[in-house]
Amino acid sequence: MLNKSSEKVRRCYQRAAEAHERGIRAKDGSIRATWFKIEDRWVALARNYARTEALVDYGTEVRRAVTRDLGFERDSEFRTYEWSKIKAALDRGD
């Protein structure tokens, strides 16, 4: 099952395919060019959604790795302070 972001990507590619089909069927050259431009914009939007999804997934994995790797040292006073700084930076998106 696709997650929400992947569904957005899929819908954009679907719209791009529809615009392409309309461009092929258009008889007037300027209308055809307009449909192909619309297709290009849908494809660009799909790629942007996909990039954003990949970055969010990467951030989630980094957060998991930091949590997992520092978790065993969290009890020491110094590590607790350091851990809270790292966690605060991740929550802010730094």
HELIX and SHEET records of a PDB file:
HELIX    1   1 LYS A    4  ARG A   25  1                                  22    
HELIX    2   2 GLY A   29  GLY A   71  1                                  43    
HELIX    3   3 GLU A   77  ARG A   92  1                                  16    
END                                                                             
